[in-house]
Amino acid sequence: MITLTVITATFTVAGALLLAVAGIAHLSHPGRLHAVLTRQRLFPAWSMKMVVAGLTVTELGVAGLVVTTMVVGGPSVVVAALTQAALFAALAVYAGLLRLLAPGVACGCTSGDEPASFVVVASNVAIAVASAGSALLMNQDTNAVNAATRAMIFAAAFAVAVVLPILNNGARPLQEAR
């Protein structure tokens, strides 16, 4: 059971690291996200500034919540993991809608101009499922993951967070858009 807990926790933290990278990129270049969302045409024009700000704050907030609770431990890790699961589920639905309604339009989830793909949808679903699984397993035993295991989880999560965007259309996590 501890192995499954470690695996789901690793992907949960990797998801948080991906959210942190995305949030920092969106914070650094808010005009780029605004432009991508405008091309997508899934939100009304009047809401763009709110969507950009809300998404950026949500990404950074959820990432911070997950990382903090995974370090500290305790019952709050369940809330953090469930919050992240909900966010990644919403991102999966959004990417799926974008893929169906506006194929060929950049998804905005990597720093390149790649269109939304089913790989994006699948990776968001996988992180949502892992986060929900992590919440379930951590809820059963919040003391199951000790400090040494947490360090290993963070190391593995960092590796996954770097590899996932590369596998996803060849984009690098911190690469700037052309």
Secondary structure per residue as TSV (DSSP state, phi and psi in degrees):
chain	resnum	aa	ss	phi	psi
A	1	M	-	360.0	-36.3
A	2	I	H	-64.9	-33.7
A	3	T	H	-63.5	-44.9
A	4	L	H	-63.9	-38.9
A	5	T	H	-61.5	-44.2
A	6	V	H	-64.9	-42.4
A	7	I	H	-64.2	-48.3
A	8	T	H	-66.9	-37.9
A	9	A	H	-65.2	-36.9
A	10	T	H	-61.5	-47.0
A	11	F	H	-70.2	-28.9
A	12	T	H	-65.5	-46.9
A	13	V	H	-67.3	-38.5
A	14	A	H	-59.7	-41.3
A	15	G	H	-61.5	-40.5
A	16	A	H	-64.6	-39.7
A	17	L	H	-65.3	-39.3
A	18	L	H	-63.5	-40.4
A	19	L	H	-63.1	-40.3
A	20	A	H	-63.0	-44.6
A	21	V	H	-62.5	-44.6
A	22	A	H	-63.8	-44.4
A	23	G	H	-62.1	-42.2
A	24	I	H	-65.2	-42.4
A	25	A	H	-62.2	-41.9
A	26	H	H	-69.4	-35.1
A	27	L	H	-68.2	-38.6
A	28	S	H	-72.5	-32.3
A	29	H	-	-135.5	67.2
A	30	P	H	-63.4	-27.7
A	31	G	H	-65.6	-32.5
A	32	R	H	-66.5	-46.5
A	33	L	H	-63.3	-41.5
A	34	H	H	-58.7	-43.9
A	35	A	H	-65.2	-41.6
A	36	V	H	-64.3	-45.3
A	37	L	H	-64.4	-35.0
A	38	T	H	-64.8	-43.2
A	39	R	H	-65.7	-31.5
A	40	Q	H	-70.1	-33.6
A	41	R	T	60.4	31.6
A	42	L	-	-99.4	-10.1
A	43	F	S	-119.9	147.7
A	44	P	-	-63.7	146.5
A	45	A	G	-56.4	-37.1
A	46	W	G	-66.2	-18.9
A	47	S	G	-97.2	-2.5
A	48	M	H	-56.3	-46.8
A	49	K	H	-62.2	-40.1
A	50	M	H	-67.2	-40.3
A	51	V	H	-65.8	-45.1
A	52	V	H	-60.3	-49.0
A	53	A	H	-64.6	-45.4
A	54	G	H	-63.1	-43.4
A	55	L	H	-65.0	-44.1
A	56	T	H	-62.2	-47.0
A	57	V	H	-64.5	-40.9
A	58	T	H	-64.5	-46.0
A	59	E	H	-58.9	-49.3
A	60	L	H	-67.9	-39.0
A	61	G	H	-65.7	-46.4
A	62	V	H	-66.8	-42.1
A	63	A	H	-58.9	-47.1
A	64	G	H	-62.8	-41.2
A	65	L	H	-63.2	-46.2
A	66	V	H	-65.3	-49.2
A	67	V	H	-61.9	-45.4
A	68	T	H	-61.4	-47.0
A	69	T	H	-70.8	-30.5
A	70	M	H	-69.1	-32.7
A	71	V	H	-72.4	-46.6
A	72	V	H	-77.8	-38.3
A	73	G	-	82.2	-168.3
A	74	G	S	90.8	-179.0
A	75	P	T	-65.8	-22.6
A	76	S	H	-66.5	-18.3
A	77	V	H	-63.9	-30.5
A	78	V	H	-65.3	-45.7
A	79	V	H	-62.8	-43.6
A	80	A	H	-62.5	-46.5
A	81	A	H	-65.5	-39.5
A	82	L	H	-67.1	-37.1
A	83	T	H	-62.7	-44.4
A	84	Q	H	-65.9	-39.8
A	85	A	H	-58.6	-43.7
A	86	A	H	-63.4	-42.1
A	87	L	H	-64.1	-47.0
A	88	F	H	-67.6	-31.8
A	89	A	H	-64.2	-43.2
A	90	A	H	-63.6	-40.4
A	91	L	H	-65.6	-35.6
A	92	A	H	-65.6	-44.4
A	93	V	H	-61.9	-44.7
A	94	Y	H	-61.6	-46.1
A	95	A	H	-63.6	-37.9
A	96	G	H	-65.0	-43.7
A	97	L	H	-62.7	-42.6
A	98	L	H	-61.9	-43.0
A	99	R	H	-61.5	-38.6
A	100	L	H	-81.9	-40.2
A	101	L	H	-90.3	-25.9
A	102	A	S	-142.1	62.1
A	103	P	T	-62.7	141.9
A	104	G	T	93.0	-13.0
A	105	V	S	-86.8	138.6
A	106	A	B	-56.4	140.2
A	107	C	-	-83.3	-24.4
A	108	G	S	81.3	2.6
A	109	C	S	-91.3	-14.0
A	110	T	S	-118.7	173.8
A	111	S	S	-86.9	3.1
A	112	G	S	-97.9	-171.6
A	113	D	-	-106.5	29.4
A	114	E	-	-69.2	142.7
A	115	P	B	-71.6	160.0
A	116	A	-	-60.2	140.4
A	117	S	-	-134.8	169.6
A	118	F	H	-71.2	-19.4
A	119	V	H	-64.9	-40.9
A	120	V	H	-62.6	-46.6
A	121	V	H	-60.4	-47.6
A	122	A	H	-64.0	-41.1
A	123	S	H	-67.6	-36.6
A	124	N	H	-65.8	-40.7
A	125	V	H	-63.8	-43.1
A	126	A	H	-61.8	-42.3
A	127	I	H	-70.0	-36.2
A	128	A	H	-62.6	-44.9
A	129	V	H	-65.6	-43.9
A	130	A	H	-62.9	-40.4
A	131	S	H	-65.6	-43.0
A	132	A	H	-64.8	-41.6
A	133	G	H	-63.4	-40.0
A	134	S	H	-61.9	-43.1
A	135	A	H	-61.2	-44.0
A	136	L	H	-63.0	-47.6
A	137	L	H	-69.7	-38.7
A	138	M	H	-69.3	-31.8
A	139	N	H	-64.1	-33.7
A	140	Q	H	-70.2	-35.0
A	141	D	-	-152.9	91.4
A	142	T	T	-69.5	-14.3
A	143	N	T	-98.0	5.5
A	144	A	S	-66.6	-27.3
A	145	V	S	-105.0	106.3
A	146	N	-	-84.8	-179.7
A	147	A	H	-61.8	-41.9
A	148	A	H	-65.2	-40.4
A	149	T	H	-65.8	-39.3
A	150	R	H	-60.6	-41.2
A	151	A	H	-62.0	-41.6
A	152	M	H	-66.4	-39.3
A	153	I	H	-60.5	-45.2
A	154	F	H	-65.9	-38.5
A	155	A	H	-65.1	-46.7
A	156	A	H	-66.1	-39.7
A	157	A	H	-63.5	-39.2
A	158	F	H	-61.2	-44.5
A	159	A	H	-62.0	-43.9
A	160	V	H	-64.3	-41.3
A	161	A	H	-64.7	-29.0
A	162	V	H	-80.8	-37.6
A	163	V	H	-77.1	-40.2
A	164	L	H	-54.7	-49.0
A	165	P	H	-64.8	-30.8
A	166	I	H	-67.9	-41.4
A	167	L	H	-67.8	-30.7
A	168	N	T	-82.7	89.6
A	169	N	T	65.3	19.0
A	170	G	T	74.3	11.0
A	171	A	-	-78.9	149.3
A	172	R	-	-99.1	146.1
A	173	P	T	-55.1	-40.5
A	174	L	T	-112.1	15.3
A	175	Q	-	-69.2	136.6
A	176	E	-	-81.4	148.5
A	177	A	-	-70.1	149.2
A	178	R	-	-73.9	360.0
